[in-house]
Amino acid sequence: MDASITAAELKQSLRTSTPPLVIDVRRNARFLESPYFIKGALRRDPERLEEWKRALPNADIVVYCVHGHEVSQNAAKALGARYLEGGIEHWREEGGETIAKPVGAPTRWVTRERPKIDRIACPWLIRRFIDADAKFLYVPAAQVKETAEAIPFDVPGAEFGHHGERCSFDAFIEQFNLRDAALDRLARIVRAADTHRLDLAPEAAGLLAISTGLGKTIADDHALLEHGMAVYDALYAACR
């Protein structure tokens, strides 16, 4: 198989029922200085490839750097993956979808203050699977859409929000093509607790009780997130 893929081929592949896992492997300095990344791409540091490659799901993988030269080509070779010809710059020239990010910073996400279930579970998912350095903002509901250079989640109308019977956690799994059986099991628990459909998963009542208790005992939203990270780490380990 050719180790490269064109922008047109990647666009077509992303519209199939089994899209590839796209990974941004730009060097940290180039990633941070950029105002965008490819929509649906995970972020990984190419200098730490040996650390994170073992945790990748068994999937078709496409990596990209700035121009499709040695960084992504070397990563593709190490992963048995393909690299995007021309990198993200050519992707943009060809009209490929991107998401805005702050210049000089990792990805930034914003949601309503006083998180409970979805607004803790989603940041856990982002940090563990999408961008380990991601930053999160908890603001009053009326300020979410006004927050510049931040991607909204778990608010009405957001792409990463509730759609039908599915919650925001489900939206992240779908948009980032995270095909992982343990994540699917965890998503069912989160969905059951977040939508009060406790019959969907026996663990949901416990998650709801723990989340409610944390909210009553911890006043700071970011401290609440850090405590919640341990809860979801444990749930994911059990699901595996």
URHUHU-V172840 format. One record per pair of residues at least 24 apart in sequence whose C-alpha atoms are under 10 Angstrom apart, sorted by the first residue. I is the first residue (numbers start at 1). J is the second residue. Records with the same first field share a line. If there is no record, write none. Layout:
# URHUHU-V172840
I: J ; J
This chain:
# URHUHU-V172840
1: 81 ; 82
2: 81 ; 82 ; 83
3: 62 ; 73 ; 76 ; 77 ; 80 ; 81 ; 82 ; 83 ; 84 ; 85
4: 62 ; 63 ; 68 ; 72 ; 73 ; 76 ; 81 ; 82 ; 83 ; 84 ; 85 ; 86
5: 62 ; 63 ; 82 ; 83 ; 84 ; 85 ; 86
6: 82 ; 83 ; 84 ; 85 ; 86 ; 87 ; 90 ; 91 ; 94
7: 84 ; 85 ; 86 ; 87 ; 88 ; 90 ; 91 ; 92 ; 93 ; 94 ; 95 ; 96
8: 91 ; 94 ; 95 ; 96
9: 84
10: 62 ; 84 ; 85 ; 91 ; 96
11: 91 ; 94 ; 95 ; 96 ; 97
14: 40 ; 177
18: 59 ; 60 ; 177 ; 179
19: 59 ; 60 ; 61 ; 62 ; 176 ; 177
20: 59 ; 60 ; 61 ; 62 ; 63 ; 81 ; 82 ; 176 ; 177 ; 178
21: 56 ; 57 ; 58 ; 59 ; 60 ; 61 ; 62 ; 63 ; 81 ; 176 ; 177 ; 178 ; 179
22: 60 ; 61 ; 62 ; 63 ; 64 ; 82 ; 83 ; 84 ; 176 ; 177
23: 61 ; 62 ; 63 ; 64 ; 65 ; 72 ; 75 ; 83 ; 130 ; 176
24: 62 ; 63 ; 64 ; 65 ; 66 ; 72 ; 87 ; 88 ; 130 ; 131
25: 49 ; 63 ; 64 ; 65 ; 66 ; 71 ; 72 ; 73 ; 75 ; 76 ; 83
26: 63 ; 64 ; 65 ; 66 ; 67 ; 68 ; 71 ; 72 ; 87 ; 88
27: 65 ; 66 ; 71 ; 72
28: 105 ; 106
29: 104 ; 105
30: 65 ; 66 ; 104
31: 65 ; 66 ; 101 ; 103 ; 104 ; 105 ; 106 ; 107
32: 101 ; 102 ; 103 ; 104 ; 105 ; 106 ; 107
33: 101 ; 102 ; 103 ; 104 ; 105 ; 106
34: 66 ; 100 ; 101 ; 102 ; 103 ; 104 ; 105 ; 106
35: 98 ; 99 ; 100 ; 101 ; 102 ; 103 ; 104 ; 105 ; 106 ; 107 ; 149
36: 88 ; 92 ; 97 ; 98 ; 99 ; 100 ; 101 ; 102 ; 103 ; 106 ; 107 ; 149
37: 88 ; 89 ; 92 ; 97 ; 98 ; 99 ; 100 ; 101 ; 107
38: 64 ; 88 ; 91 ; 92 ; 96 ; 97 ; 98 ; 99 ; 100
39: 96 ; 97 ; 98 ; 99 ; 100 ; 175 ; 176
40: 97 ; 98 ; 99 ; 130 ; 172 ; 173 ; 174 ; 175 ; 176 ; 177 ; 178
41: 98 ; 99 ; 130 ; 131 ; 175 ; 176 ; 177
42: 126 ; 129 ; 130 ; 131 ; 132 ; 176 ; 177 ; 178
43: 106 ; 107 ; 126 ; 127 ; 129 ; 130 ; 131 ; 132 ; 133 ; 134
44: 129 ; 130 ; 131 ; 132 ; 133
45: 131 ; 132
46: 71 ; 72 ; 74 ; 75
47: 71 ; 75
49: 75 ; 78 ; 79
50: 75 ; 78 ; 79
53: 78 ; 79
54: 79
55: 129
56: 129 ; 178 ; 179 ; 180
57: 178 ; 179 ; 180 ; 181
58: 179 ; 180
59: 177 ; 178 ; 179 ; 180
63: 87 ; 88
64: 88 ; 89 ; 91
65: 89
66: 90 ; 91
67: 91
99: 149 ; 150 ; 151
100: 148 ; 149 ; 150 ; 151
101: 148 ; 149 ; 150 ; 151
102: 148 ; 149 ; 150
103: 149
105: 133 ; 134 ; 135
106: 131 ; 132 ; 133 ; 134 ; 135
107: 131 ; 132 ; 133 ; 134 ; 135 ; 136 ; 149 ; 150 ; 151
108: 133 ; 134 ; 135 ; 136 ; 137 ; 148 ; 149 ; 150 ; 151 ; 152
109: 134 ; 135 ; 136 ; 137 ; 138 ; 144 ; 147 ; 149 ; 150 ; 151 ; 152 ; 153
110: 135 ; 136 ; 137 ; 138 ; 139 ; 141 ; 143 ; 144 ; 145 ; 146 ; 147 ; 148 ; 149 ; 150 ; 151 ; 152 ; 153 ; 154 ; 155
111: 136 ; 137 ; 138 ; 139 ; 140 ; 141 ; 143 ; 144 ; 145 ; 147 ; 150 ; 151 ; 152 ; 153 ; 154 ; 155 ; 158
112: 137 ; 138 ; 139 ; 140 ; 141 ; 142 ; 143 ; 144 ; 152 ; 153 ; 154 ; 155
113: 137 ; 138 ; 139 ; 140 ; 141 ; 143 ; 144 ; 220 ; 221 ; 222
114: 138 ; 139 ; 140 ; 215 ; 218 ; 219 ; 220 ; 221 ; 222 ; 224 ; 225
115: 154 ; 211 ; 212 ; 214 ; 215 ; 221 ; 222 ; 224 ; 225 ; 228
116: 194 ; 208 ; 210 ; 211 ; 212 ; 213 ; 214 ; 215 ; 221 ; 224 ; 225 ; 228
117: 169 ; 190 ; 191 ; 193 ; 194 ; 195 ; 207 ; 208 ; 210 ; 211 ; 212 ; 215 ; 228
118: 153 ; 154 ; 161 ; 162 ; 167 ; 168 ; 169 ; 170 ; 187 ; 190 ; 191 ; 193 ; 194 ; 195
119: 153 ; 154 ; 155 ; 168 ; 169 ; 194 ; 225 ; 228
120: 169 ; 211 ; 221 ; 222 ; 224 ; 225 ; 226 ; 227 ; 228 ; 229 ; 231 ; 232
121: 168 ; 169 ; 186 ; 187 ; 190 ; 194 ; 225 ; 228 ; 229 ; 231 ; 232 ; 233
122: 153 ; 154 ; 160 ; 167 ; 168 ; 169 ; 170 ; 171 ; 172 ; 173 ; 190 ; 232
123: 153 ; 169 ; 225 ; 226 ; 228 ; 229
124: 169 ; 225 ; 226 ; 228 ; 229 ; 230 ; 231 ; 232 ; 233
125: 169 ; 172 ; 173 ; 183 ; 229 ; 232 ; 233
126: 169 ; 172 ; 173 ; 176
127: 229
128: 229 ; 233
129: 173 ; 176 ; 178
130: 172 ; 173 ; 176 ; 178
136: 222 ; 225
137: 221 ; 222
138: 220 ; 221 ; 222
139: 221
162: 191 ; 195
165: 191 ; 192 ; 195 ; 197
166: 190 ; 191 ; 192 ; 194 ; 195
167: 191 ; 192 ; 194 ; 195
168: 194
169: 194
180: 240
181: 239 ; 240
182: 235 ; 236 ; 237 ; 238 ; 239 ; 240
183: 235 ; 236 ; 237 ; 239 ; 240
184: 236 ; 239
185: 235 ; 236 ; 238 ; 239 ; 240
186: 232 ; 235 ; 236 ; 237 ; 238 ; 239 ; 240
187: 236
189: 235 ; 239
190: 232
203: 235
207: 231 ; 232 ; 235
